[in-house]
Amino acid sequence: MFKKMAIGFLAVAIACGLAASGYSFGKYLAERDNAGDAKEQARA
């Protein structure tokens, strides 16, 4: 029983870590795109 719970907790921790890193990467990409748009507008 304990082994199944430990595996479950580990799976949840890994899933949360992947979700958090994906969210951070998405924010980074959005920020990078917005920064590129600002540079293009400054050139015009």
C-alpha beads as a LAMMPS data file, in Angstrom:
LAMMPS data file: protein, C-alpha beads

44 atoms
43 bonds

1 atom types
1 bond types

-500.0 500.0 xlo xhi
-500.0 500.0 ylo yhi
-500.0 500.0 zlo zhi

Masses

1 110.0

Atoms # bond

1 1 1 0.000 0.000 0.000
2 1 1 2.752 2.442 0.956
3 1 1 4.648 1.715 -2.260
4 1 1 1.601 2.581 -4.395
5 1 1 1.093 5.836 -2.501
6 1 1 4.760 6.754 -2.853
7 1 1 4.637 6.110 -6.599
8 1 1 1.456 8.197 -6.840
9 1 1 2.988 11.106 -4.947
10 1 1 6.096 10.903 -7.112
11 1 1 3.990 10.941 -10.282
12 1 1 2.061 13.992 -9.053
13 1 1 5.293 15.788 -8.141
14 1 1 6.756 15.104 -11.588
15 1 1 3.545 16.247 -13.300
16 1 1 3.491 19.465 -11.265
17 1 1 7.145 20.108 -12.074
18 1 1 6.524 19.648 -15.784
19 1 1 3.463 21.893 -15.662
20 1 1 5.359 24.624 -13.819
21 1 1 8.280 24.512 -16.220
22 1 1 5.917 24.591 -19.201
23 1 1 4.095 27.575 -17.741
24 1 1 7.371 29.421 -17.138
25 1 1 8.587 28.637 -20.646
26 1 1 5.292 29.901 -22.104
27 1 1 5.631 33.148 -20.173
28 1 1 9.205 33.483 -21.444
29 1 1 8.108 32.978 -25.046
30 1 1 5.285 35.508 -24.696
31 1 1 7.660 38.034 -23.153
32 1 1 10.193 37.452 -25.919
33 1 1 7.529 37.928 -28.602
34 1 1 6.301 41.141 -26.977
35 1 1 9.863 42.435 -26.730
36 1 1 10.370 41.743 -30.437
37 1 1 7.189 43.633 -31.294
38 1 1 8.342 46.621 -29.247
39 1 1 11.679 46.683 -31.068
40 1 1 9.947 46.611 -34.458
41 1 1 7.633 49.464 -33.451
42 1 1 10.610 51.515 -32.253
43 1 1 12.298 51.127 -35.650
44 1 1 9.225 52.340 -37.565

Bonds

1 1 1 2
2 1 2 3
3 1 3 4
4 1 4 5
5 1 5 6
6 1 6 7
7 1 7 8
8 1 8 9
9 1 9 10
10 1 10 11
11 1 11 12
12 1 12 13
13 1 13 14
14 1 14 15
15 1 15 16
16 1 16 17
17 1 17 18
18 1 18 19
19 1 19 20
20 1 20 21
21 1 21 22
22 1 22 23
23 1 23 24
24 1 24 25
25 1 25 26
26 1 26 27
27 1 27 28
28 1 28 29
29 1 29 30
30 1 30 31
31 1 31 32
32 1 32 33
33 1 33 34
34 1 34 35
35 1 35 36
36 1 36 37
37 1 37 38
38 1 38 39
39 1 39 40
40 1 40 41
41 1 41 42
42 1 42 43
43 1 43 44
